[in-house]
Every structure is written in structure tokens, then in C-alpha cells.
Amino acid sequence: MADQSSNSAQTAESDKGYWQANLRLIYISLVIWALVSFGFGILLRPLLSGIAVGGTDLGFWFAQQGSILVFLVLIFNYAWRMNKLDAEYGVEE
């Protein structure tokens, strides 16, 4: 009986660690996404206007293309990191 409760406690602790790692990854991804799309494309655009990229300023580039490219990188990074996290906690498919 005590063995079942210790296994249950270990499983609950493992689940908690998994979800904390998952949420940390989500929060970091959201902060990067917000910084790039809203920060660089809108708020920091005047500061980035002096830097030329492809015939236009860097702020405009982030607003039009850069934020999309960073978003795609974030998606692939999230999938890769979650596969590693799943393998670490033994919940891979």
C-alpha cells in the first residue's frame, strides 16, 4: 500500500516538473515572439530606421517579414524542444 502511494507521489512530481518545463518553454517563446513582432516592428521601429536591410529599414523588415521568419523558427524550436522534453520524462509518442 505504501509502495503505491510513493509511486503516485513520484508520478505527480514528475508530471509537475514536465508541465513546469513546458510552460517555461511556452513563456519564453511568447516573450520572444512579442518582442520581435510588437517590439521591433512597432515600438522600436524609429530606432531601427537607420539600419538598411534589403532596400528598406530594419523596423519595416521586421514588421513585414522578420516577425514571420522568427515565428517559424519558434515553431520548429518548440517542436524540437518538446520532443526532447517528452523523451526526458518518458511521455514520447
Residue frames as a rotation matrix with the C-alpha (Angstrom) as fourth column:
MET 1
0.566 0.824 0.000 0.00
0.824 -0.566 0.000 0.00
0.000 0.000 -1.000 0.00
ALA 2
0.501 -0.465 -0.730 2.80
0.099 -0.807 0.583 2.41
-0.860 -0.364 -0.358 0.88
ASP 3
-0.538 -0.728 0.425 4.52
0.476 0.154 0.866 1.47
-0.696 0.668 0.263 -2.38
GLN 4
-0.018 0.636 0.772 1.51
0.987 -0.111 0.115 2.65
0.158 0.764 -0.626 -4.40
SER 5
0.867 0.367 -0.338 1.39
0.442 -0.879 0.178 5.99
-0.232 -0.304 -0.924 -2.62
SER 6
0.083 -0.904 -0.420 5.13
0.063 -0.416 0.907 6.59
-0.995 -0.101 0.023 -3.18
ASN 7
-0.587 -0.219 0.779 4.74
0.744 0.234 0.626 5.73
-0.319 0.947 0.026 -6.89
SER 8
0.410 0.838 0.360 1.78
0.897 -0.441 0.004 8.09
0.162 0.322 -0.933 -7.07
ALA 9
0.731 -0.210 -0.650 3.79
0.190 -0.852 0.488 10.86
-0.656 -0.481 -0.582 -5.41
GLN 10
-0.385 -0.921 0.061 6.71
0.256 -0.043 0.966 10.30
-0.887 0.387 0.253 -7.79
THR 11
-0.343 0.351 0.871 4.37
0.939 0.113 0.324 10.39
0.015 0.929 -0.369 -10.78
ALA 12
0.747 0.657 -0.100 2.73
0.663 -0.747 0.044 13.59
-0.046 -0.099 -0.994 -9.54
GLU 13
0.383 -0.701 -0.602 6.15
0.045 -0.636 0.770 15.20
-0.923 -0.322 -0.212 -9.01
SER 14
-0.602 -0.590 0.538 7.27
0.519 0.222 0.825 14.09
-0.607 0.776 0.173 -12.48
ASP 15
0.099 0.744 0.661 4.08
0.983 -0.177 0.053 15.48
0.157 0.645 -0.748 -14.03
LYS 16
0.826 0.192 -0.530 4.59
0.371 -0.894 0.253 18.78
-0.425 -0.405 -0.809 -12.21
GLY 17
-0.092 -0.952 -0.293 8.18
0.078 -0.301 0.951 19.04
-0.993 0.064 0.102 -13.46
TYR 18
-0.511 -0.020 0.860 7.09
0.819 0.293 0.493 18.24
-0.261 0.956 -0.133 -17.01
TRP 19
0.454 0.795 0.402 4.41
0.868 -0.496 0.000 20.92
0.200 0.349 -0.916 -17.04
GLN 20
0.647 -0.317 -0.693 6.69
0.173 -0.824 0.539 23.50
-0.742 -0.469 -0.479 -15.43
ALA 21
-0.485 -0.867 0.116 9.27
0.262 -0.017 0.965 22.88
-0.835 0.498 0.235 -18.15
ASN 22
-0.298 0.483 0.823 6.56
0.954 0.122 0.274 23.01
0.033 0.867 -0.497 -20.82
LEU 23
0.751 0.646 -0.138 5.12
0.657 -0.753 0.046 26.28
-0.075 -0.125 -0.989 -19.51
ARG 24
0.243 -0.757 -0.607 8.59
0.114 -0.599 0.792 27.82
-0.963 -0.261 -0.059 -19.21
LEU 25
-0.675 -0.480 0.560 9.22
0.557 0.166 0.814 26.97
-0.483 0.862 0.155 -22.87
ILE 26
0.120 0.815 0.568 5.88
0.969 -0.221 0.112 28.48
0.217 0.536 -0.816 -23.87
TYR 27
0.782 0.180 -0.596 6.51
0.418 -0.862 0.287 31.68
-0.462 -0.474 -0.749 -21.89
ILE 28
-0.204 -0.931 -0.302 9.98
0.155 -0.336 0.929 32.14
-0.967 0.143 0.213 -23.37
SER 29
-0.607 0.032 0.794 8.61
0.783 0.195 0.591 31.59
-0.136 0.980 -0.143 -26.89
LEU 30
0.461 0.868 0.184 5.80
0.878 -0.476 0.048 34.10
0.129 0.140 -0.982 -26.31
VAL 31
0.544 -0.337 -0.768 8.19
0.225 -0.823 0.521 36.74
-0.808 -0.456 -0.372 -24.98
ILE 32
-0.598 -0.791 0.126 10.48
0.295 -0.071 0.953 36.34
-0.745 0.607 0.276 -28.00
TRP 33
-0.348 0.551 0.759 7.51
0.931 0.106 0.349 36.46
0.112 0.828 -0.549 -30.36
ALA 34
0.710 0.652 -0.267 6.09
0.690 -0.720 0.079 39.60
-0.141 -0.240 -0.960 -28.71
LEU 35
0.187 -0.730 -0.658 9.46
0.159 -0.638 0.753 41.32
-0.970 -0.245 -0.004 -28.65
VAL 36
-0.753 -0.532 0.388 10.10
0.421 0.063 0.905 40.64
-0.505 0.845 0.177 -32.32
SER 37
-0.315 0.690 0.652 6.62
0.900 -0.002 0.437 41.30
0.303 0.724 -0.620 -33.72
PHE 38
0.737 0.674 -0.052 5.36
0.645 -0.678 0.352 44.09
0.202 -0.293 -0.934 -31.48
GLY 39
0.519 -0.598 -0.611 8.64
0.352 -0.501 0.790 45.45
-0.779 -0.625 -0.049 -30.15
PHE 40
-0.538 -0.840 0.074 10.86
0.385 -0.166 0.908 45.52
-0.750 0.517 0.412 -33.23
GLY 41
-0.506 0.380 0.775 8.05
0.846 0.043 0.532 46.02
0.168 0.924 -0.343 -35.74
ILE 42
0.458 0.794 0.400 6.14
0.632 -0.607 0.482 48.78
0.626 0.032 -0.779 -33.93
LEU 43
0.930 0.011 -0.368 7.67
0.318 -0.530 0.786 50.18
-0.186 -0.848 -0.496 -30.73
LEU 44
0.198 -0.956 -0.218 11.35
0.232 -0.170 0.958 50.13
-0.952 -0.240 0.188 -31.68
ARG 45
0.502 0.056 0.863 10.84
0.852 0.140 -0.504 50.92
-0.149 0.989 0.023 -35.36
PRO 46
0.972 -0.174 0.156 12.12
-0.126 -0.953 -0.277 54.51
0.196 0.249 -0.948 -35.09
LEU 47
0.446 -0.857 0.258 15.33
-0.563 -0.045 0.825 53.25
-0.696 -0.514 -0.502 -33.50
LEU 48
-0.025 -0.418 0.908 15.79
0.381 0.836 0.395 50.65
-0.924 0.356 0.138 -36.24
SER 49
0.861 0.508 0.017 15.05
0.211 -0.327 -0.921 53.01
-0.463 0.797 -0.388 -39.14
GLY 50
0.494 -0.737 -0.462 18.72
-0.795 -0.598 0.103 53.83
-0.352 0.316 -0.881 -39.74
ILE 51
-0.463 -0.643 0.610 19.67
-0.348 0.765 0.542 50.22
-0.815 0.039 -0.578 -40.41
ALA 52
0.074 0.459 -0.885 19.11
-0.991 -0.067 -0.117 49.19
-0.113 0.886 0.450 -44.03
VAL 53
-0.531 -0.137 0.836 18.07
-0.111 0.990 0.091 45.63
-0.840 -0.045 -0.541 -44.91
GLY 54
-0.460 0.325 0.827 17.18
0.794 0.567 0.219 44.69
-0.398 0.757 -0.519 -48.49
GLY 55
-0.673 0.132 0.728 16.45
0.467 -0.688 0.556 48.26
0.574 0.714 0.401 -49.56
THR 56
0.398 0.814 0.424 14.27
0.004 -0.464 0.886 49.15
0.918 -0.350 -0.188 -46.57
ASP 57
-0.224 -0.498 0.838 14.79
-0.830 -0.353 -0.431 49.87
0.510 -0.792 -0.335 -42.90
LEU 58
-0.883 -0.273 -0.382 15.10
-0.074 0.884 -0.461 47.11
0.464 -0.379 -0.801 -40.31
GLY 59
-0.723 0.672 0.159 11.89
-0.297 -0.095 -0.950 48.07
-0.623 -0.734 0.268 -38.44
PHE 60
0.127 0.763 -0.633 9.83
-0.963 -0.057 -0.262 47.73
-0.236 0.644 0.728 -41.61
TRP 61
-0.362 -0.347 -0.865 11.57
-0.618 0.784 -0.056 44.44
0.698 0.514 -0.498 -42.43
PHE 62
-0.999 0.018 0.033 10.67
-0.016 0.602 -0.798 43.01
-0.034 -0.798 -0.602 -39.01
ALA 63
-0.361 0.931 -0.045 7.07
-0.544 -0.250 -0.801 44.16
-0.757 -0.265 0.597 -39.40
GLN 64
0.305 0.524 -0.795 6.71
-0.948 0.084 -0.308 42.60
-0.094 0.848 0.522 -42.86
GLN 65
0.454 -0.196 -0.869 8.98
-0.398 0.828 -0.395 39.54
0.797 0.525 0.298 -42.96
GLY 66
-0.532 -0.841 0.095 11.22
-0.451 0.186 -0.873 39.23
0.717 -0.507 -0.478 -39.93
SER 67
-0.377 0.443 0.814 8.49
-0.879 0.107 -0.465 38.51
-0.293 -0.890 0.349 -37.43
ILE 68
0.722 0.634 -0.276 7.09
-0.691 0.673 -0.262 35.76
0.020 0.380 0.925 -39.67
LEU 69
0.233 -0.727 -0.646 10.52
-0.274 0.589 -0.761 34.14
0.933 0.355 -0.062 -40.04
VAL 70
-0.720 -0.465 0.516 11.14
-0.593 0.025 -0.805 34.34
0.361 -0.885 -0.293 -36.30
PHE 71
0.118 0.857 0.501 7.70
-0.941 0.258 -0.220 32.84
-0.318 -0.446 0.837 -35.68
LEU 72
0.748 0.111 -0.654 8.54
-0.449 0.810 -0.376 29.89
0.488 0.575 0.656 -37.94
VAL 73
-0.314 -0.923 -0.222 11.84
-0.266 0.310 -0.913 29.37
0.911 -0.228 -0.343 -36.14
LEU 74
-0.551 0.175 0.816 9.98
-0.834 -0.088 -0.545 29.45
-0.024 -0.981 0.194 -32.82
ILE 75
0.577 0.816 -0.034 7.55
-0.816 0.574 -0.076 26.78
-0.043 0.072 0.997 -34.03
PHE 76
0.531 -0.445 -0.721 10.34
-0.144 0.792 -0.594 24.41
0.835 0.419 0.356 -35.08
ASN 77
-0.581 -0.755 0.305 12.31
-0.396 -0.065 -0.916 25.15
0.711 -0.653 -0.262 -31.91
TYR 78
-0.147 0.623 0.769 9.25
-0.978 0.023 -0.206 24.43
-0.146 -0.782 0.606 -29.76
ALA 79
0.805 0.470 -0.362 8.59
-0.544 0.828 -0.135 21.13
0.236 0.306 0.922 -31.53
TRP 80
0.135 -0.854 -0.503 12.23
-0.081 0.496 -0.864 20.07
0.988 0.157 -0.002 -31.20
ARG 81
-0.687 -0.412 0.599 12.44
-0.566 -0.214 -0.796 21.05
0.456 -0.886 -0.086 -27.52
MET 82
0.180 0.829 0.530 9.12
-0.971 0.235 -0.037 19.37
-0.155 -0.508 0.847 -26.70
ASN 83
0.711 -0.007 -0.703 10.30
-0.283 0.913 -0.296 16.13
0.644 0.409 0.647 -28.33
LYS 84
-0.388 -0.908 -0.161 13.41
-0.072 0.204 -0.976 16.26
0.919 -0.367 -0.144 -26.12
LEU 85
-0.563 0.249 0.788 11.27
-0.818 -0.301 -0.490 17.06
0.115 -0.921 0.373 -23.06
ASP 86
0.574 0.812 -0.104 8.87
-0.804 0.583 0.117 14.22
0.156 0.016 0.988 -23.87
ALA 87
0.393 -0.515 -0.762 11.78
-0.007 0.827 -0.563 11.78
0.919 0.227 0.321 -24.16
GLU 88
-0.634 -0.678 0.371 13.27
-0.325 -0.202 -0.924 13.05
0.702 -0.706 -0.092 -20.88
TYR 89
-0.469 0.542 0.698 10.01
-0.849 -0.059 -0.524 12.46
-0.243 -0.839 0.488 -18.98
GLY 90
-0.943 -0.001 0.333 9.11
0.041 0.992 0.119 9.24
-0.331 0.126 -0.935 -20.83
VAL 91
-0.012 0.999 -0.042 5.94
0.120 -0.040 -0.992 10.50
-0.993 -0.017 -0.119 -22.50
GLU 92
-0.666 -0.276 -0.693 7.04
-0.602 -0.349 0.718 10.41
-0.440 0.896 0.066 -26.13
GLU 93
0.408 0.878 -0.252 4.71
-0.837 0.249 -0.488 9.08
-0.366 0.410 0.836 -28.78
